[in-house]
Amino acid sequence: ASDHVSPKTGLTITAQRSIDGGAFAACANAATELSNGVYIITLAAADVNGDVVTLRFTATGADARYITILTKP
């Protein structure tokens, strides 16, 4: 978050999802660091059980990241 570009390593990520405009709730699985500030998550079927899913990833000292997925046309 210091320059809003450089990857941050060693973070504990809070992963949440909002399904079809509902309140944010915890994702079923945790995000983990793959390498060098790149993080991955395995989404469960329950995390994407809607037409529009918004994912929110937050960690202390890092910018929040939002990703919206349209699961149906």
TIRO-2110 file (N, C-alpha, C; in Angstrom, 1 decimal):
// TIRO-2110
0.8, -1.2, 0.0, N, 1, A
0.0, 0.0, 0.0, CA, 1, A
0.9, 1.3, 0.0, C, 1, A
2.2, 1.1, 0.2, N, 2, A
3.0, 2.3, 0.3, CA, 2, A
3.1, 3.0, -1.1, C, 2, A
3.2, 2.2, -2.2, N, 3, A
3.2, 2.8, -3.5, CA, 3, A
2.0, 2.3, -4.4, C, 3, A
1.1, 1.5, -3.8, N, 4, A
-0.1, 1.0, -4.5, CA, 4, A
0.2, 0.1, -5.7, C, 4, A
1.5, -0.3, -5.9, N, 5, A
1.8, -1.1, -7.1, CA, 5, A
2.6, -2.3, -6.7, C, 5, A
3.6, -2.1, -5.9, N, 6, A
4.5, -3.2, -5.5, CA, 6, A
3.8, -4.3, -4.8, C, 6, A
4.1, -5.6, -5.1, N, 7, A
3.4, -6.7, -4.4, CA, 7, A
3.9, -6.7, -2.9, C, 7, A
3.0, -7.2, -2.0, N, 8, A
3.3, -7.3, -0.6, CA, 8, A
3.4, -8.8, -0.3, C, 8, A
4.4, -9.2, 0.4, N, 9, A
4.5, -10.6, 0.8, CA, 9, A
4.1, -10.9, 2.2, C, 9, A
3.8, -12.1, 2.6, N, 10, A
3.5, -12.5, 3.9, CA, 10, A
2.2, -12.0, 4.5, C, 10, A
1.3, -11.6, 3.7, N, 11, A
0.0, -11.1, 4.2, CA, 11, A
-0.9, -12.2, 4.7, C, 11, A
-1.8, -11.9, 5.6, N, 12, A
-2.9, -12.7, 6.0, CA, 12, A
-4.1, -12.1, 5.3, C, 12, A
-4.7, -12.7, 4.3, N, 13, A
-5.7, -12.2, 3.5, CA, 13, A
-7.1, -12.6, 4.1, C, 13, A
-8.0, -11.6, 4.1, N, 14, A
-9.4, -11.9, 4.5, CA, 14, A
-10.1, -11.9, 3.1, C, 14, A
-10.7, -13.1, 2.8, N, 15, A
-11.5, -13.2, 1.5, CA, 15, A
-13.0, -13.3, 1.8, C, 15, A
-13.7, -12.4, 1.2, N, 16, A
-15.2, -12.4, 1.3, CA, 16, A
-15.8, -12.4, 0.0, C, 16, A
-17.1, -12.8, -0.1, N, 17, A
-17.9, -12.7, -1.3, CA, 17, A
-19.3, -12.2, -1.1, C, 17, A
-19.8, -11.5, -2.1, N, 18, A
-21.2, -11.0, -2.1, CA, 18, A
-21.8, -11.7, -3.3, C, 18, A
-23.0, -12.3, -3.0, N, 19, A
-23.6, -13.0, -4.1, CA, 19, A
-24.9, -12.3, -4.5, C, 19, A
-25.0, -11.9, -5.7, N, 20, A
-26.2, -11.2, -6.2, CA, 20, A
-26.6, -9.9, -5.4, C, 20, A
-25.6, -9.2, -4.9, N, 21, A
-25.8, -8.0, -4.2, CA, 21, A
-26.1, -8.1, -2.7, C, 21, A
-25.9, -9.3, -2.2, N, 22, A
-26.1, -9.6, -0.8, CA, 22, A
-25.0, -9.1, 0.0, C, 22, A
-25.1, -9.2, 1.3, N, 23, A
-24.0, -8.8, 2.3, CA, 23, A
-22.8, -9.7, 2.0, C, 23, A
-21.6, -9.1, 2.3, N, 24, A
-20.4, -9.8, 2.2, CA, 24, A
-20.3, -10.9, 3.3, C, 24, A
-19.8, -12.0, 3.0, N, 25, A
-19.6, -13.1, 3.9, CA, 25, A
-18.3, -13.8, 3.6, C, 25, A
-17.8, -14.5, 4.5, N, 26, A
-16.5, -15.2, 4.4, CA, 26, A
-16.5, -16.2, 3.3, C, 26, A
-15.4, -16.3, 2.5, N, 27, A
-15.3, -17.3, 1.5, CA, 27, A
-15.0, -18.6, 2.2, C, 27, A
-15.4, -19.8, 1.6, N, 28, A
-15.2, -21.1, 2.2, CA, 28, A
-13.7, -21.4, 2.5, C, 28, A
-12.8, -21.0, 1.6, N, 29, A
-11.4, -21.3, 1.7, CA, 29, A
-10.6, -20.0, 1.9, C, 29, A
-9.4, -20.2, 2.4, N, 30, A
-8.5, -19.1, 2.7, CA, 30, A
-7.6, -18.8, 1.4, C, 30, A
-7.2, -17.6, 1.3, N, 31, A
-6.3, -17.2, 0.3, CA, 31, A
-4.9, -17.5, 0.8, C, 31, A
-4.0, -18.0, 0.0, N, 32, A
-2.6, -18.2, 0.4, CA, 32, A
-1.6, -17.6, -0.6, C, 32, A
-0.4, -17.4, -0.1, N, 33, A
0.6, -16.8, -1.0, CA, 33, A
1.2, -17.9, -1.8, C, 33, A
1.2, -17.7, -3.1, N, 34, A
1.9, -18.6, -4.1, CA, 34, A
3.4, -18.3, -4.1, C, 34, A
3.7, -17.0, -4.3, N, 35, A
5.1, -16.6, -4.3, CA, 35, A
5.2, -15.1, -4.6, C, 35, A
6.2, -14.5, -4.0, N, 36, A
6.5, -13.1, -4.3, CA, 36, A
5.3, -12.1, -4.3, C, 36, A
4.4, -12.3, -3.3, N, 37, A
3.3, -11.4, -3.3, CA, 37, A
2.1, -11.7, -4.2, C, 37, A
2.1, -12.9, -4.8, N, 38, A
1.0, -13.4, -5.6, CA, 38, A
0.2, -14.4, -4.7, C, 38, A
-1.1, -14.1, -4.6, N, 39, A
-2.0, -14.9, -3.8, CA, 39, A
-3.0, -15.7, -4.6, C, 39, A
-3.4, -16.9, -4.1, N, 40, A
-4.3, -17.7, -4.8, CA, 40, A
-5.4, -18.1, -3.8, C, 40, A
-6.6, -18.5, -4.4, N, 41, A
-7.7, -19.0, -3.5, CA, 41, A
-8.4, -20.0, -4.4, C, 41, A
-8.9, -21.1, -3.8, N, 42, A
-9.7, -22.0, -4.4, CA, 42, A
-11.2, -21.7, -4.0, C, 42, A
-12.0, -21.2, -4.9, N, 43, A
-13.3, -20.9, -4.6, CA, 43, A
-14.2, -22.1, -4.6, C, 43, A
-15.1, -22.2, -3.5, N, 44, A
-16.0, -23.3, -3.4, CA, 44, A
-17.2, -23.0, -4.2, C, 44, A
-18.0, -24.0, -4.6, N, 45, A
-19.2, -23.8, -5.3, CA, 45, A
-20.2, -22.8, -4.6, C, 45, A
-20.2, -22.9, -3.3, N, 46, A
-21.1, -21.9, -2.5, CA, 46, A
-20.6, -20.5, -2.7, C, 46, A
-19.3, -20.3, -3.0, N, 47, A
-18.8, -18.9, -3.1, CA, 47, A
-19.3, -18.3, -4.5, C, 47, A
-19.6, -19.1, -5.4, N, 48, A
-20.0, -18.5, -6.7, CA, 48, A
-21.4, -18.9, -7.2, C, 48, A
-22.3, -19.2, -6.2, N, 49, A
-23.6, -19.7, -6.5, CA, 49, A
-24.6, -18.5, -6.7, C, 49, A
-24.4, -17.8, -7.8, N, 50, A
-25.2, -16.7, -8.1, CA, 50, A
-24.9, -16.2, -9.5, C, 50, A
-25.6, -15.1, -9.9, N, 51, A
-25.4, -14.6, -11.2, CA, 51, A
-24.3, -13.5, -11.2, C, 51, A
-24.2, -12.8, -10.2, N, 52, A
-23.1, -11.7, -10.0, CA, 52, A
-22.5, -11.9, -8.7, C, 52, A
-21.2, -12.2, -8.7, N, 53, A
-20.4, -12.5, -7.5, CA, 53, A
-19.3, -11.4, -7.4, C, 53, A
-19.3, -10.7, -6.2, N, 54, A
-18.2, -9.8, -6.0, CA, 54, A
-17.3, -10.3, -4.9, C, 54, A
-16.0, -10.4, -5.2, N, 55, A
-15.0, -10.9, -4.2, CA, 55, A
-14.3, -9.7, -3.7, C, 55, A
-14.1, -9.7, -2.3, N, 56, A
-13.3, -8.6, -1.7, CA, 56, A
-12.2, -9.3, -0.9, C, 56, A
-10.9, -8.8, -1.2, N, 57, A
-9.8, -9.3, -0.5, CA, 57, A
-9.1, -8.2, 0.2, C, 57, A
-8.9, -8.3, 1.5, N, 58, A
-8.3, -7.3, 2.3, CA, 58, A
-7.2, -7.9, 3.2, C, 58, A
-6.2, -7.0, 3.6, N, 59, A
-5.2, -7.4, 4.5, CA, 59, A
-4.6, -6.1, 5.1, C, 59, A
-4.2, -6.2, 6.3, N, 60, A
-3.6, -5.0, 7.0, CA, 60, A
-2.4, -4.6, 6.2, C, 60, A
-2.3, -3.3, 5.9, N, 61, A
-1.2, -2.7, 5.2, CA, 61, A
-1.2, -2.8, 3.7, C, 61, A
-2.4, -3.3, 3.2, N, 62, A
-2.5, -3.5, 1.8, CA, 62, A
-3.8, -2.8, 1.3, C, 62, A
-3.8, -2.5, 0.0, N, 63, A
-5.1, -2.0, -0.6, CA, 63, A
-6.1, -3.1, -0.8, C, 63, A
-7.3, -2.8, -0.6, N, 64, A
-8.4, -3.8, -0.8, CA, 64, A
-8.5, -4.0, -2.3, C, 64, A
-8.8, -5.3, -2.7, N, 65, A
-9.0, -5.7, -4.1, CA, 65, A
-10.4, -6.2, -4.3, C, 65, A
-11.1, -5.7, -5.2, N, 66, A
-12.5, -6.2, -5.5, CA, 66, A
-12.5, -6.8, -6.9, C, 66, A
-13.1, -7.9, -7.1, N, 67, A
-13.2, -8.6, -8.4, CA, 67, A
-14.7, -9.0, -8.5, C, 67, A
-15.3, -8.6, -9.6, N, 68, A
-16.7, -9.0, -9.9, CA, 68, A
-16.7, -10.0, -11.0, C, 68, A
-17.5, -11.1, -10.8, N, 69, A
-17.6, -12.2, -11.7, CA, 69, A
-19.0, -12.3, -12.1, C, 69, A
-19.3, -12.3, -13.5, N, 70, A
-20.6, -12.6, -14.0, CA, 70, A
-20.6, -14.1, -14.4, C, 70, A
-21.4, -14.9, -13.7, N, 71, A
-21.4, -16.3, -13.9, CA, 71, A
-22.3, -16.7, -15.0, C, 71, A
-23.3, -15.9, -15.4, N, 72, A
-24.2, -16.2, -16.5, CA, 72, A
-24.4, -15.0, -17.3, C, 72, A
-24.6, -15.2, -18.7, N, 73, A
-24.7, -14.0, -19.6, CA, 73, A
-26.0, -13.2, -19.3, C, 73, A
END
